[in-house]
């Protein structure tokens, strides 16, 4: 299933018809090269079928192997995907602040971290965060009081939204990895806890 944000840019006015007949697993419309966007839409599209290499399911009905899960811990952890724009000069991915579920008040980066280092290992009681692996790969362990999951971030197009009270630990998998984090408030050490508080 492909979810388009309300301001997702579409290069081809006939693209909807092509989506209905094209096989794909996680189709990124912004990798299409062409002229400036022609219009904007805000819809959810379900592909009519999936490639046999990823889903040997003759019915064409999506299964858990076809659709990447994008929320965890009862929705307190969610994966947000930014539109990506490609041309001969490179690629640009943009998270619009107005589209985020919180208003960022602080942005910080973490870099020059030795491979295998684990950072974080805390919950922030009063702030939401959006974690982006700008370079490299970060494995993010998240916990509330009853559940645990691990999500891999390896694309600057993807941001992991973590709501207040969710404990997280970040493993920087390789050298040169860079984390960009957006937070809904100023740093307050007293509002950090080493135990999960959510749910």
Secondary structure by P-SEA (a helix, b strand, c coil): cccccccccccccaaaaaaaccccccccccccccccccccccbbbbbcccccccccccccccccccccccccccccbbbbbbbbbbcccbbbbbbccccccccccbbbbbccccccccccccccccbbbbbbcccbbbbbbbbcccccbbbbbccccbbbbbcccccbbbbbcccbbbbbbbbcccccccccccccccc
